[in-house]
């Protein structure tokens, strides 16, 4: 089992991967690490499952037309 610092680093990189915030080189290194380390693979799968669950089950409320109109009018008035 890896050290806590190493596990934190993998967790951080997995999160950055799903946020599309990793460089291509770091992305490749992470994928290689996931392919060879079962613990890293498990962390990756848990993050992927959590994000998939939220994407598919989280209902976003829609704003009213009045709010949209008010925001648009305020923006136009402050940015001639």
KAZILIN-V211120 format. One record per backbone hydrogen bond with DSSP energy under -0.5 kcal/mol. CO is the residue of the C=O (numbers start at 0). NH is the residue of the N-H. If there is no record, write none. Layout:
co=CO nh=NH
co=CO nh=NH
This chain:
co=2 nh=6
co=3 nh=7
co=4 nh=8
co=5 nh=9
co=6 nh=10
co=7 nh=11
co=8 nh=12
co=9 nh=13
co=10 nh=14
co=11 nh=15
co=12 nh=16
co=13 nh=17
co=14 nh=18
co=15 nh=20
co=15 nh=21
co=16 nh=19
co=22 nh=26
co=23 nh=27
co=24 nh=28
co=25 nh=29
co=26 nh=30
co=27 nh=31
co=28 nh=32
co=29 nh=33
co=30 nh=34
co=31 nh=35
co=32 nh=36
co=35 nh=37
co=36 nh=40
co=37 nh=41
co=38 nh=42
co=39 nh=43
co=40 nh=44
co=41 nh=45
co=42 nh=46
co=43 nh=47
co=44 nh=48
co=45 nh=49
co=46 nh=50
co=47 nh=51
co=48 nh=52
co=49 nh=53
co=50 nh=54
co=51 nh=55
co=52 nh=56
co=53 nh=57
co=56 nh=58
co=57 nh=59
co=63 nh=67
co=64 nh=68
co=65 nh=69
co=66 nh=70
co=67 nh=71
co=68 nh=72
co=69 nh=73
co=70 nh=74
co=71 nh=75
co=72 nh=76
co=73 nh=77
co=74 nh=78
